Amino acid sequence: MSEKQLNRSGNKRGMSLNSRKNLDEGRKGNNHAKKDYSITRIQKGMMWELCPYAKDPAWTWAYALAEAGMRDALTEEKARENLKDRLEGKVTQPIGGDLPGEPITVRVVYDNGN
C-alpha cells in the first residue's frame, strides 16, 4: 500500500493491510446458534402441530399456549400485566417533568459579554 493512499475521510485510519484482514475475518460468521439446533426455530416449527398435552386433541401448540396464558391472567397479576402489554402495548412511563402539577425549574444564565 502506498504512503499516498488515503481513506474516504482523507486520512490513513483503517488503511493498514492488517486492519483490512481483521475486518474480513469478523464478517465470516456470527456467534448465533446454528439453525439446525436453535431452540427458538424448533419451537416456532412446533406451534402449528397438534399439542398432545392440550385439553382438546385438535388444539395446536399455539392455541394451547394462548388458552393457558388467558387462564393464568385470571389469577396471576404478572400474567395479566403481560397479556395487557401484548394486547394494548406497554404504557409509556413518565420521566421527570412529565407528571401533571410537578414543578419545573428552569435556570437561565445571561452573559452580556462583560
Secondary structure by P-SEA (a helix, b strand, c coil): ccccccccccccccccaaaaaaaaaaacccccccccccaaaaaaaaccccccccccccccaaaaaaaaaaaaaaccaaaaaaaaaaaccccccccccccccbbbbbbbbbbccc
